[in-house]
Amino acid sequence: MTPETRPTPAPQEPSGPADPTVPPAPAPRARVEEKTPRGLWFRLLVYVVLVHAFAAFLFLLFEVAARQ
């Protein structure tokens, strides 16, 4: 292979930041709350009640089907 036809290696990416004078962006602040929001408790209560109502309905279906 002649030097003119030899492939050139790919340029290496720098391992550090592109511009060392520019500080990195600060990390986004996490939203930390002391108490759980009231809407979350309400939604949890509704889900629990609905799941239990659905389970009771299935139980009733099996009981009615077993008696026939």
Predicted model as a PDB file, atoms N, CA, C, CB and O in Angstrom, pLDDT in the B-factor column:
MODEL        1                                                                  
ATOM      1  N   MET A   1       0.833  -1.175   0.000  1.00 57.00           N  
ATOM      2  CA  MET A   1       0.000   0.000   0.000  1.00 57.00           C  
ATOM      3  C   MET A   1       0.883   1.246   0.000  1.00 57.00           C  
ATOM      4  CB  MET A   1      -0.950  -0.006   1.209  1.00 57.00           C  
ATOM      5  O   MET A   1       1.874   1.335   0.725  1.00 57.00           O  
ATOM      6  N   THR A   2       0.504   2.161  -0.804  1.00 67.00           N  
ATOM      7  CA  THR A   2       1.286   3.390  -0.859  1.00 67.00           C  
ATOM      8  C   THR A   2       0.770   4.361   0.186  1.00 67.00           C  
ATOM      9  CB  THR A   2       1.229   4.022  -2.266  1.00 67.00           C  
ATOM     10  O   THR A   2      -0.363   4.209   0.642  1.00 67.00           O  
ATOM     11  N   PRO A   3       1.544   5.341   0.579  1.00 60.00           N  
ATOM     12  CA  PRO A   3       1.082   6.300   1.597  1.00 60.00           C  
ATOM     13  C   PRO A   3      -0.138   7.086   1.153  1.00 60.00           C  
ATOM     14  CB  PRO A   3       2.193   7.262   1.947  1.00 60.00           C  
ATOM     15  O   PRO A   3      -0.899   7.538   2.009  1.00 60.00           O  
ATOM     16  N   GLU A   4      -0.366   7.274  -0.149  1.00 71.00           N  
ATOM     17  CA  GLU A   4      -1.521   8.035  -0.620  1.00 71.00           C  
ATOM     18  C   GLU A   4      -2.823   7.258  -0.475  1.00 71.00           C  
ATOM     19  CB  GLU A   4      -1.324   8.432  -2.065  1.00 71.00           C  
ATOM     20  O   GLU A   4      -3.881   7.864  -0.305  1.00 71.00           O  
ATOM     21  N   THR A   5      -2.770   5.925  -0.539  1.00 74.00           N  
ATOM     22  CA  THR A   5      -3.995   5.109  -0.479  1.00 74.00           C  
ATOM     23  C   THR A   5      -4.260   4.570   0.922  1.00 74.00           C  
ATOM     24  CB  THR A   5      -3.899   3.946  -1.460  1.00 74.00           C  
ATOM     25  O   THR A   5      -5.309   3.973   1.165  1.00 74.00           O  
ATOM     26  N   ARG A   6      -3.355   4.766   1.812  1.00 72.00           N  
ATOM     27  CA  ARG A   6      -3.530   4.267   3.168  1.00 72.00           C  
ATOM     28  C   ARG A   6      -4.621   5.090   3.868  1.00 72.00           C  
ATOM     29  CB  ARG A   6      -2.185   4.330   3.962  1.00 72.00           C  
ATOM     30  O   ARG A   6      -4.589   6.319   3.813  1.00 72.00           O  
ATOM     31  N   PRO A   7      -5.603   4.418   4.538  1.00 70.00           N  
ATOM     32  CA  PRO A   7      -6.667   5.176   5.221  1.00 70.00           C  
ATOM     33  C   PRO A   7      -6.101   5.950   6.405  1.00 70.00           C  
ATOM     34  CB  PRO A   7      -7.793   4.228   5.698  1.00 70.00           C  
ATOM     35  O   PRO A   7      -5.180   5.506   7.091  1.00 70.00           O  
ATOM     36  N   THR A   8      -6.678   7.101   6.613  1.00 71.00           N  
ATOM     37  CA  THR A   8      -6.248   7.922   7.749  1.00 71.00           C  
ATOM     38  C   THR A   8      -7.058   7.524   8.980  1.00 71.00           C  
ATOM     39  CB  THR A   8      -6.419   9.448   7.441  1.00 71.00           C  
ATOM     40  O   THR A   8      -8.248   7.231   8.867  1.00 71.00           O  
ATOM     41  N   PRO A   9      -6.434   7.512  10.137  1.00 68.00           N  
ATOM     42  CA  PRO A   9      -7.191   7.144  11.354  1.00 68.00           C  
ATOM     43  C   PRO A   9      -8.201   8.222  11.701  1.00 68.00           C  
ATOM     44  CB  PRO A   9      -6.237   6.916  12.549  1.00 68.00           C  
ATOM     45  O   PRO A   9      -8.030   9.398  11.380  1.00 68.00           O  
ATOM     46  N   ALA A  10      -9.264   7.779  12.371  1.00 69.00           N  
ATOM     47  CA  ALA A  10     -10.312   8.711  12.808  1.00 69.00           C  
ATOM     48  C   ALA A  10      -9.751   9.627  13.887  1.00 69.00           C  
ATOM     49  CB  ALA A  10     -11.564   7.943  13.337  1.00 69.00           C  
ATOM     50  O   ALA A  10      -8.923   9.198  14.691  1.00 69.00           O  
ATOM     51  N   PRO A  11     -10.192  10.890  13.917  1.00 67.00           N  
ATOM     52  CA  PRO A  11      -9.695  11.797  14.962  1.00 67.00           C  
ATOM     53  C   PRO A  11     -10.174  11.339  16.339  1.00 67.00           C  
ATOM     54  CB  PRO A  11     -10.160  13.251  14.691  1.00 67.00           C  
ATOM     55  O   PRO A  11     -11.289  10.840  16.492  1.00 67.00           O  
ATOM     56  N   GLN A  12      -9.326  11.515  17.312  1.00 68.00           N  
ATOM     57  CA  GLN A  12      -9.647  11.124  18.685  1.00 68.00           C  
ATOM     58  C   GLN A  12     -10.469  12.205  19.351  1.00 68.00           C  
ATOM     59  CB  GLN A  12      -8.369  10.849  19.495  1.00 68.00           C  
ATOM     60  O   GLN A  12     -10.182  13.393  19.204  1.00 68.00           O  
ATOM     61  N   GLU A  13     -11.500  11.793  20.091  1.00 62.00           N  
ATOM     62  CA  GLU A  13     -12.322  12.728  20.864  1.00 62.00           C  
ATOM     63  C   GLU A  13     -11.559  13.108  22.121  1.00 62.00           C  
ATOM     64  CB  GLU A  13     -13.714  12.108  21.223  1.00 62.00           C  
ATOM     65  O   GLU A  13     -10.929  12.248  22.736  1.00 62.00           O  
ATOM     66  N   PRO A  14     -11.597  14.367  22.516  1.00 57.00           N  
ATOM     67  CA  PRO A  14     -10.925  14.737  23.765  1.00 57.00           C  
ATOM     68  C   PRO A  14     -11.643  14.102  24.943  1.00 57.00           C  
ATOM     69  CB  PRO A  14     -10.872  16.274  23.931  1.00 57.00           C  
ATOM     70  O   PRO A  14     -12.869  14.002  24.969  1.00 57.00           O  
ATOM     71  N   SER A  15     -10.846  13.674  25.920  1.00 61.00           N  
ATOM     72  CA  SER A  15     -11.442  13.003  27.069  1.00 61.00           C  
ATOM     73  C   SER A  15     -12.025  13.977  28.083  1.00 61.00           C  
ATOM     74  CB  SER A  15     -10.415  12.133  27.741  1.00 61.00           C  
ATOM     75  O   SER A  15     -12.899  13.599  28.863  1.00 61.00           O  
ATOM     76  N   GLY A  16     -11.569  15.200  28.088  1.00 57.00           N  
ATOM     77  CA  GLY A  16     -12.044  16.190  29.046  1.00 57.00           C  
ATOM     78  C   GLY A  16     -13.121  17.072  28.442  1.00 57.00           C  
ATOM     79  O   GLY A  16     -13.568  16.822  27.322  1.00 57.00           O  
ATOM     80  N   PRO A  17     -13.546  18.102  29.166  1.00 56.00           N  
ATOM     81  CA  PRO A  17     -14.541  19.022  28.615  1.00 56.00           C  
ATOM     82  C   PRO A  17     -13.967  19.788  27.430  1.00 56.00           C  
ATOM     83  CB  PRO A  17     -15.027  20.003  29.695  1.00 56.00           C  
ATOM     84  O   PRO A  17     -12.752  19.960  27.326  1.00 56.00           O  
ATOM     85  N   ALA A  18     -14.845  20.249  26.534  1.00 61.00           N  
ATOM     86  CA  ALA A  18     -14.408  20.941  25.331  1.00 61.00           C  
ATOM     87  C   ALA A  18     -13.704  22.248  25.674  1.00 61.00           C  
ATOM     88  CB  ALA A  18     -15.596  21.210  24.413  1.00 61.00           C  
ATOM     89  O   ALA A  18     -12.673  22.568  25.083  1.00 61.00           O  
ATOM     90  N   ASP A  19     -14.242  22.996  26.611  1.00 63.00           N  
ATOM     91  CA  ASP A  19     -13.654  24.272  27.002  1.00 63.00           C  
ATOM     92  C   ASP A  19     -13.479  24.261  28.522  1.00 63.00           C  
ATOM     93  CB  ASP A  19     -14.546  25.484  26.537  1.00 63.00           C  
ATOM     94  O   ASP A  19     -14.462  24.357  29.257  1.00 63.00           O  
ATOM     95  N   PRO A  20     -12.240  24.146  28.995  1.00 66.00           N  
ATOM     96  CA  PRO A  20     -12.056  24.033  30.453  1.00 66.00           C  
ATOM     97  C   PRO A  20     -12.395  25.318  31.200  1.00 66.00           C  
ATOM     98  CB  PRO A  20     -10.628  23.641  30.762  1.00 66.00           C  
ATOM     99  O   PRO A  20     -12.504  25.287  32.426  1.00 66.00           O  
ATOM    100  N   THR A  21     -12.566  26.443  30.513  1.00 79.00           N  
ATOM    101  CA  THR A  21     -12.884  27.684  31.213  1.00 79.00           C  
ATOM    102  C   THR A  21     -14.369  27.800  31.532  1.00 79.00           C  
ATOM    103  CB  THR A  21     -12.445  28.874  30.386  1.00 79.00           C  
ATOM    104  O   THR A  21     -14.754  28.591  32.393  1.00 79.00           O  
ATOM    105  N   VAL A  22     -15.214  27.015  30.845  1.00 74.00           N  
ATOM    106  CA  VAL A  22     -16.660  27.069  31.080  1.00 74.00           C  
ATOM    107  C   VAL A  22     -17.016  26.024  32.126  1.00 74.00           C  
ATOM    108  CB  VAL A  22     -17.465  26.833  29.756  1.00 74.00           C  
ATOM    109  O   VAL A  22     -16.755  24.842  31.905  1.00 74.00           O  
ATOM    110  N   PRO A  23     -17.599  26.409  33.255  1.00 74.00           N  
ATOM    111  CA  PRO A  23     -17.954  25.422  34.281  1.00 74.00           C  
ATOM    112  C   PRO A  23     -19.123  24.562  33.788  1.00 74.00           C  
ATOM    113  CB  PRO A  23     -18.322  26.129  35.625  1.00 74.00           C  
ATOM    114  O   PRO A  23     -19.945  25.024  32.997  1.00 74.00           O  
ATOM    115  N   PRO A  24     -19.194  23.319  34.253  1.00 73.00           N  
ATOM    116  CA  PRO A  24     -20.307  22.455  33.842  1.00 73.00           C  
ATOM    117  C   PRO A  24     -21.627  22.978  34.399  1.00 73.00           C  
ATOM    118  CB  PRO A  24     -20.069  21.004  34.311  1.00 73.00           C  
ATOM    119  O   PRO A  24     -21.658  23.664  35.421  1.00 73.00           O  
ATOM    120  N   ALA A  25     -22.705  22.646  33.718  1.00 77.00           N  
ATOM    121  CA  ALA A  25     -24.031  23.084  34.158  1.00 77.00           C  
ATOM    122  C   ALA A  25     -24.373  22.408  35.484  1.00 77.00           C  
ATOM    123  CB  ALA A  25     -25.111  22.762  33.081  1.00 77.00           C  
ATOM    124  O   ALA A  25     -24.042  21.239  35.681  1.00 77.00           O  
ATOM    125  N   PRO A  26     -25.024  23.117  36.386  1.00 77.00           N  
ATOM    126  CA  PRO A  26     -25.376  22.502  37.672  1.00 77.00           C  
ATOM    127  C   PRO A  26     -26.426  21.414  37.468  1.00 77.00           C  
ATOM    128  CB  PRO A  26     -25.895  23.570  38.665  1.00 77.00           C  
ATOM    129  O   PRO A  26     -27.231  21.470  36.538  1.00 77.00           O  
ATOM    130  N   ALA A  27     -26.397  20.443  38.342  1.00 75.00           N  
ATOM    131  CA  ALA A  27     -27.367  19.349  38.279  1.00 75.00           C  
ATOM    132  C   ALA A  27     -28.750  19.897  38.607  1.00 75.00           C  
ATOM    133  CB  ALA A  27     -26.981  18.194  39.258  1.00 75.00           C  
ATOM    134  O   ALA A  27     -28.871  20.807  39.428  1.00 75.00           O  
ATOM    135  N   PRO A  28     -29.806  19.355  37.973  1.00 75.00           N  
ATOM    136  CA  PRO A  28     -31.153  19.836  38.304  1.00 75.00           C  
ATOM    137  C   PRO A  28     -31.499  19.513  39.753  1.00 75.00           C  
ATOM    138  CB  PRO A  28     -32.199  19.214  37.358  1.00 75.00           C  
ATOM    139  O   PRO A  28     -31.141  18.458  40.278  1.00 75.00           O  
ATOM    140  N   ARG A  29     -32.198  20.438  40.378  1.00 71.00           N  
ATOM    141  CA  ARG A  29     -32.558  20.257  41.786  1.00 71.00           C  
ATOM    142  C   ARG A  29     -33.719  19.296  41.904  1.00 71.00           C  
ATOM    143  CB  ARG A  29     -32.910  21.601  42.443  1.00 71.00           C  
ATOM    144  O   ARG A  29     -34.701  19.394  41.168  1.00 71.00           O  
ATOM    145  N   ALA A  30     -33.605  18.388  42.815  1.00 70.00           N  
ATOM    146  CA  ALA A  30     -34.682  17.431  43.058  1.00 70.00           C  
ATOM    147  C   ALA A  30     -35.775  18.105  43.876  1.00 70.00           C  
ATOM    148  CB  ALA A  30     -34.152  16.165  43.786  1.00 70.00           C  
ATOM    149  O   ALA A  30     -35.494  18.898  44.775  1.00 70.00           O  
ATOM    150  N   ARG A  31     -37.008  17.784  43.558  1.00 69.00           N  
ATOM    151  CA  ARG A  31     -38.140  18.343  44.308  1.00 69.00           C  
ATOM    152  C   ARG A  31     -38.426  17.406  45.476  1.00 69.00           C  
ATOM    153  CB  ARG A  31     -39.419  18.523  43.392  1.00 69.00           C  
ATOM    154  O   ARG A  31     -39.002  16.331  45.308  1.00 69.00           O  
ATOM    155  N   VAL A  32     -38.021  17.828  46.628  1.00 65.00           N  
ATOM    156  CA  VAL A  32     -38.183  17.019  47.827  1.00 65.00           C  
ATOM    157  C   VAL A  32     -39.255  17.665  48.694  1.00 65.00           C  
ATOM    158  CB  VAL A  32     -36.835  16.877  48.605  1.00 65.00           C  
ATOM    159  O   VAL A  32     -39.200  18.858  48.993  1.00 65.00           O  
ATOM    160  N   GLU A  33     -40.224  16.859  49.088  1.00 66.00           N  
ATOM    161  CA  GLU A  33     -41.292  17.368  49.947  1.00 66.00           C  
ATOM    162  C   GLU A  33     -41.317  16.565  51.235  1.00 66.00           C  
ATOM    163  CB  GLU A  33     -42.669  17.303  49.233  1.00 66.00           C  
ATOM    164  O   GLU A  33     -40.972  15.384  51.264  1.00 66.00           O  
ATOM    165  N   GLU A  34     -41.723  17.222  52.270  1.00 78.00           N  
ATOM    166  CA  GLU A  34     -41.806  16.564  53.570  1.00 78.00           C  
ATOM    167  C   GLU A  34     -42.999  15.625  53.639  1.00 78.00           C  
ATOM    168  CB  GLU A  34     -41.893  17.597  54.682  1.00 78.00           C  
ATOM    169  O   GLU A  34     -42.887  14.505  54.136  1.00 78.00           O  
ATOM    170  N   LYS A  35     -44.147  16.085  53.136  1.00 82.00           N  
ATOM    171  CA  LYS A  35     -45.370  15.297  53.224  1.00 82.00           C  
ATOM    172  C   LYS A  35     -45.797  14.820  51.846  1.00 82.00           C  
ATOM    173  CB  LYS A  35     -46.492  16.110  53.875  1.00 82.00           C  
ATOM    174  O   LYS A  35     -45.494  15.448  50.832  1.00 82.00           O  
ATOM    175  N   THR A  36     -46.504  13.703  51.828  1.00 83.00           N  
ATOM    176  CA  THR A  36     -47.063  13.199  50.578  1.00 83.00           C  
ATOM    177  C   THR A  36     -48.261  14.065  50.206  1.00 83.00           C  
ATOM    178  CB  THR A  36     -47.472  11.694  50.703  1.00 83.00           C  
ATOM    179  O   THR A  36     -49.058  14.401  51.082  1.00 83.00           O  
ATOM    180  N   PRO A  37     -48.414  14.435  48.945  1.00 88.00           N  
ATOM    181  CA  PRO A  37     -49.537  15.275  48.551  1.00 88.00           C  
ATOM    182  C   PRO A  37     -50.887  14.612  48.840  1.00 88.00           C  
ATOM    183  CB  PRO A  37     -49.435  15.612  47.076  1.00 88.00           C  
ATOM    184  O   PRO A  37     -51.019  13.390  48.773  1.00 88.00           O  
ATOM    185  N   ARG A  38     -51.880  15.434  49.161  1.00 88.00           N  
ATOM    186  CA  ARG A  38     -53.198  14.924  49.517  1.00 88.00           C  
ATOM    187  C   ARG A  38     -53.836  14.175  48.346  1.00 88.00           C  
ATOM    188  CB  ARG A  38     -54.105  16.071  49.965  1.00 88.00           C  
ATOM    189  O   ARG A  38     -54.520  13.173  48.555  1.00 88.00           O  
ATOM    190  N   GLY A  39     -53.618  14.650  47.119  1.00 93.00           N  
ATOM    191  CA  GLY A  39     -54.187  13.997  45.944  1.00 93.00           C  
ATOM    192  C   GLY A  39     -53.685  12.581  45.777  1.00 93.00           C  
ATOM    193  O   GLY A  39     -54.420  11.711  45.310  1.00 93.00           O  
ATOM    194  N   LEU A  40     -52.428  12.336  46.157  1.00 94.00           N  
ATOM    195  CA  LEU A  40     -51.876  10.987  46.054  1.00 94.00           C  
ATOM    196  C   LEU A  40     -52.574  10.037  47.024  1.00 94.00           C  
ATOM    197  CB  LEU A  40     -50.367  11.004  46.326  1.00 94.00           C  
ATOM    198  O   LEU A  40     -52.892   8.904  46.662  1.00 94.00           O  
ATOM    199  N   TRP A  41     -52.812  10.489  48.245  1.00 94.00           N  
ATOM    200  CA  TRP A  41     -53.515   9.647  49.215  1.00 94.00           C  
ATOM    201  C   TRP A  41     -54.936   9.350  48.744  1.00 94.00           C  
ATOM    202  CB  TRP A  41     -53.546  10.325  50.597  1.00 94.00           C  
ATOM    203  O   TRP A  41     -55.415   8.226  48.893  1.00 94.00           O  
ATOM    204  N   PHE A  42     -55.612  10.345  48.177  1.00 96.00           N  
ATOM    205  CA  PHE A  42     -56.971  10.144  47.687  1.00 96.00           C  
ATOM    206  C   PHE A  42     -56.984   9.134  46.547  1.00 96.00           C  
ATOM    207  CB  PHE A  42     -57.580  11.474  47.225  1.00 96.00           C  
ATOM    208  O   PHE A  42     -57.837   8.246  46.511  1.00 96.00           O  
ATOM    209  N   ARG A  43     -56.041   9.266  45.616  1.00 96.00           N  
ATOM    210  CA  ARG A  43     -55.973   8.328  44.502  1.00 96.00           C  
ATOM    211  C   ARG A  43     -55.685   6.914  44.987  1.00 96.00           C  
ATOM    212  CB  ARG A  43     -54.908   8.766  43.505  1.00 96.00           C  
ATOM    213  O   ARG A  43     -56.276   5.953  44.495  1.00 96.00           O  
ATOM    214  N   LEU A  44     -54.783   6.786  45.946  1.00 97.00           N  
ATOM    215  CA  LEU A  44     -54.460   5.478  46.512  1.00 97.00           C  
ATOM    216  C   LEU A  44     -55.691   4.858  47.168  1.00 97.00           C  
ATOM    217  CB  LEU A  44     -53.315   5.598  47.533  1.00 97.00           C  
ATOM    218  O   LEU A  44     -55.953   3.668  46.990  1.00 97.00           O  
ATOM    219  N   LEU A  45     -56.440   5.644  47.918  1.00 97.00           N  
ATOM    220  CA  LEU A  45     -57.653   5.150  48.565  1.00 97.00           C  
ATOM    221  C   LEU A  45     -58.672   4.690  47.524  1.00 97.00           C  
ATOM    222  CB  LEU A  45     -58.265   6.237  49.463  1.00 97.00           C  
ATOM    223  O   LEU A  45     -59.283   3.633  47.681  1.00 97.00           O  
ATOM    224  N   VAL A  46     -58.859   5.478  46.463  1.00 98.00           N  
ATOM    225  CA  VAL A  46     -59.817   5.097  45.415  1.00 98.00           C  
ATOM    226  C   VAL A  46     -59.382   3.803  44.747  1.00 98.00           C  
ATOM    227  CB  VAL A  46     -59.956   6.219  44.364  1.00 98.00           C  
ATOM    228  O   VAL A  46     -60.213   2.924  44.516  1.00 98.00           O  
ATOM    229  N   TYR A  47     -58.100   3.666  44.430  1.00 98.00           N  
ATOM    230  CA  TYR A  47     -57.619   2.442  43.790  1.00 98.00           C  
ATOM    231  C   TYR A  47     -57.830   1.235  44.689  1.00 98.00           C  
ATOM    232  CB  TYR A  47     -56.141   2.572  43.430  1.00 98.00           C  
ATOM    233  O   TYR A  47     -58.267   0.185  44.220  1.00 98.00           O  
ATOM    234  N   VAL A  48     -57.525   1.371  45.972  1.00 98.00           N  
ATOM    235  CA  VAL A  48     -57.688   0.239  46.893  1.00 98.00           C  
ATOM    236  C   VAL A  48     -59.157  -0.155  46.993  1.00 98.00           C  
ATOM    237  CB  VAL A  48     -57.132   0.588  48.294  1.00 98.00           C  
ATOM    238  O   VAL A  48     -59.484  -1.341  46.968  1.00 98.00           O  
ATOM    239  N   VAL A  49     -60.041   0.830  47.106  1.00 98.00           N  
ATOM    240  CA  VAL A  49     -61.474   0.534  47.204  1.00 98.00           C  
ATOM    241  C   VAL A  49     -61.969  -0.122  45.918  1.00 98.00           C  
ATOM    242  CB  VAL A  49     -62.279   1.823  47.491  1.00 98.00           C  
ATOM    243  O   VAL A  49     -62.723  -1.093  45.975  1.00 98.00           O  
ATOM    244  N   LEU A  50     -61.559   0.390  44.770  1.00 98.00           N  
ATOM    245  CA  LEU A  50     -62.015  -0.184  43.499  1.00 98.00           C  
ATOM    246  C   LEU A  50     -61.477  -1.595  43.286  1.00 98.00           C  
ATOM    247  CB  LEU A  50     -61.592   0.708  42.337  1.00 98.00           C  
ATOM    248  O   LEU A  50     -62.193  -2.452  42.767  1.00 98.00           O  
ATOM    249  N   VAL A  51     -60.250  -1.846  43.670  1.00 98.00           N  
ATOM    250  CA  VAL A  51     -59.699  -3.205  43.527  1.00 98.00           C  
ATOM    251  C   VAL A  51     -60.443  -4.170  44.430  1.00 98.00           C  
ATOM    252  CB  VAL A  51     -58.189  -3.227  43.857  1.00 98.00           C  
ATOM    253  O   VAL A  51     -60.730  -5.294  44.018  1.00 98.00           O  
ATOM    254  N   HIS A  52     -60.761  -3.761  45.649  1.00 98.00           N  
ATOM    255  CA  HIS A  52     -61.504  -4.645  46.542  1.00 98.00           C  
ATOM    256  C   HIS A  52     -62.926  -4.860  46.041  1.00 98.00           C  
ATOM    257  CB  HIS A  52     -61.527  -4.074  47.959  1.00 98.00           C  
ATOM    258  O   HIS A  52     -63.461  -5.962  46.166  1.00 98.00           O  
ATOM    259  N   ALA A  53     -63.546  -3.832  45.481  1.00 98.00           N  
ATOM    260  CA  ALA A  53     -64.894  -3.995  44.924  1.00 98.00           C  
ATOM    261  C   ALA A  53     -64.865  -4.952  43.741  1.00 98.00           C  
ATOM    262  CB  ALA A  53     -65.477  -2.630  44.492  1.00 98.00           C  
ATOM    263  O   ALA A  53     -65.760  -5.786  43.607  1.00 98.00           O  
ATOM    264  N   PHE A  54     -63.862  -4.852  42.887  1.00 98.00           N  
ATOM    265  CA  PHE A  54     -63.742  -5.761  41.752  1.00 98.00           C  
ATOM    266  C   PHE A  54     -63.508  -7.192  42.231  1.00 98.00           C  
ATOM    267  CB  PHE A  54     -62.600  -5.315  40.825  1.00 98.00           C  
ATOM    268  O   PHE A  54     -64.089  -8.127  41.680  1.00 98.00           O  
ATOM    269  N   ALA A  55     -62.670  -7.375  43.244  1.00 98.00           N  
ATOM    270  CA  ALA A  55     -62.421  -8.711  43.791  1.00 98.00           C  
ATOM    271  C   ALA A  55     -63.700  -9.287  44.397  1.00 98.00           C  
ATOM    272  CB  ALA A  55     -61.300  -8.663  44.853  1.00 98.00           C  
ATOM    273  O   ALA A  55     -63.966 -10.479  44.245  1.00 98.00           O  
ATOM    274  N   ALA A  56     -64.497  -8.459  45.085  1.00 98.00           N  
ATOM    275  CA  ALA A  56     -65.757  -8.941  45.655  1.00 98.00           C  
ATOM    276  C   ALA A  56     -66.727  -9.332  44.545  1.00 98.00           C  
ATOM    277  CB  ALA A  56     -66.391  -7.866  46.563  1.00 98.00           C  
ATOM    278  O   ALA A  56     -67.455 -10.315  44.679  1.00 98.00           O  
ATOM    279  N   PHE A  57     -66.743  -8.576  43.453  1.00 98.00           N  
ATOM    280  CA  PHE A  57     -67.609  -8.912  42.319  1.00 98.00           C  
ATOM    281  C   PHE A  57     -67.199 -10.248  41.713  1.00 98.00           C  
ATOM    282  CB  PHE A  57     -67.559  -7.804  41.249  1.00 98.00           C  
ATOM    283  O   PHE A  57     -68.061 -11.072  41.407  1.00 98.00           O  
ATOM    284  N   LEU A  58     -65.909 -10.478  41.535  1.00 98.00           N  
ATOM    285  CA  LEU A  58     -65.459 -11.772  41.010  1.00 98.00           C  
ATOM    286  C   LEU A  58     -65.813 -12.914  41.958  1.00 98.00           C  
ATOM    287  CB  LEU A  58     -63.946 -11.750  40.765  1.00 98.00           C  
ATOM    288  O   LEU A  58     -66.231 -13.986  41.521  1.00 98.00           O  
ATOM    289  N   PHE A  59     -65.644 -12.680  43.249  1.00 98.00           N  
ATOM    290  CA  PHE A  59     -66.009 -13.692  44.234  1.00 98.00           C  
ATOM    291  C   PHE A  59     -67.497 -14.016  44.139  1.00 98.00           C  
ATOM    292  CB  PHE A  59     -65.654 -13.219  45.652  1.00 98.00           C  
ATOM    293  O   PHE A  59     -67.887 -15.182  44.188  1.00 98.00           O  
ATOM    294  N   LEU A  60     -68.324 -12.986  44.005  1.00 97.00           N  
ATOM    295  CA  LEU A  60     -69.765 -13.186  43.869  1.00 97.00           C  
ATOM    296  C   LEU A  60     -70.081 -13.969  42.598  1.00 97.00           C  
ATOM    297  CB  LEU A  60     -70.499 -11.833  43.858  1.00 97.00           C  
ATOM    298  O   LEU A  60     -70.946 -14.845  42.623  1.00 97.00           O  
ATOM    299  N   LEU A  61     -69.409 -13.678  41.498  1.00 97.00           N  
ATOM    300  CA  LEU A  61     -69.632 -14.425  40.261  1.00 97.00           C  
ATOM    301  C   LEU A  61     -69.325 -15.901  40.447  1.00 97.00           C  
ATOM    302  CB  LEU A  61     -68.779 -13.854  39.133  1.00 97.00           C  
ATOM    303  O   LEU A  61     -70.097 -16.749  40.001  1.00 97.00           O  
ATOM    304  N   PHE A  62     -68.229 -16.222  41.088  1.00 97.00           N  
ATOM    305  CA  PHE A  62     -67.868 -17.628  41.301  1.00 97.00           C  
ATOM    306  C   PHE A  62     -68.852 -18.309  42.246  1.00 97.00           C  
ATOM    307  CB  PHE A  62     -66.442 -17.737  41.861  1.00 97.00           C  
ATOM    308  O   PHE A  62     -69.180 -19.479  42.049  1.00 97.00           O  
ATOM    309  N   GLU A  63     -69.327 -17.603  43.264  1.00 97.00           N  
ATOM    310  CA  GLU A  63     -70.296 -18.189  44.181  1.00 97.00           C  
ATOM    311  C   GLU A  63     -71.616 -18.489  43.471  1.00 97.00           C  
ATOM    312  CB  GLU A  63     -70.535 -17.255  45.367  1.00 97.00           C  
ATOM    313  O   GLU A  63     -72.203 -19.553  43.668  1.00 97.00           O  
ATOM    314  N   VAL A  64     -72.079 -17.551  42.651  1.00 96.00           N  
ATOM    315  CA  VAL A  64     -73.342 -17.756  41.927  1.00 96.00           C  
ATOM    316  C   VAL A  64     -73.178 -18.893  40.918  1.00 96.00           C  
ATOM    317  CB  VAL A  64     -73.788 -16.446  41.205  1.00 96.00           C  
ATOM    318  O   VAL A  64     -74.085 -19.710  40.756  1.00 96.00           O  
ATOM    319  N   ALA A  65     -72.044 -18.951  40.247  1.00 95.00           N  
ATOM    320  CA  ALA A  65     -71.805 -20.011  39.253  1.00 95.00           C  
ATOM    321  C   ALA A  65     -71.691 -21.366  39.920  1.00 95.00           C  
ATOM    322  CB  ALA A  65     -70.533 -19.721  38.447  1.00 95.00           C  
ATOM    323  O   ALA A  65     -72.089 -22.367  39.324  1.00 95.00           O  
ATOM    324  N   ALA A  66     -71.165 -21.440  41.131  1.00 95.00           N  
ATOM    325  CA  ALA A  66     -71.004 -22.715  41.818  1.00 95.00           C  
ATOM    326  C   ALA A  66     -72.347 -23.265  42.289  1.00 95.00           C  
ATOM    327  CB  ALA A  66     -70.056 -22.560  43.003  1.00 95.00           C  
ATOM    328  O   ALA A  66     -72.483 -24.480  42.439  1.00 95.00           O  
ATOM    329  N   ARG A  67     -73.337 -22.416  42.525  1.00 92.00           N  
ATOM    330  CA  ARG A  67     -74.638 -22.875  43.019  1.00 92.00           C  
ATOM    331  C   ARG A  67     -75.534 -23.353  41.897  1.00 92.00           C  
ATOM    332  CB  ARG A  67     -75.330 -21.768  43.783  1.00 92.00           C  
ATOM    333  O   ARG A  67     -76.556 -23.987  42.160  1.00 92.00           O  
ATOM    334  N   GLN A  68     -75.188 -23.074  40.673  1.00 83.00           N  
ATOM    335  CA  GLN A  68     -76.059 -23.512  39.548  1.00 83.00           C  
ATOM    336  C   GLN A  68     -75.573 -24.794  38.958  1.00 83.00           C  
ATOM    337  CB  GLN A  68     -76.129 -22.450  38.453  1.00 83.00           C  
ATOM    338  O   GLN A  68     -76.174 -25.307  38.015  1.00 83.00           O  
TER     339      GLN A  68                                                      
ENDMDL                                                                          
END                                                                             
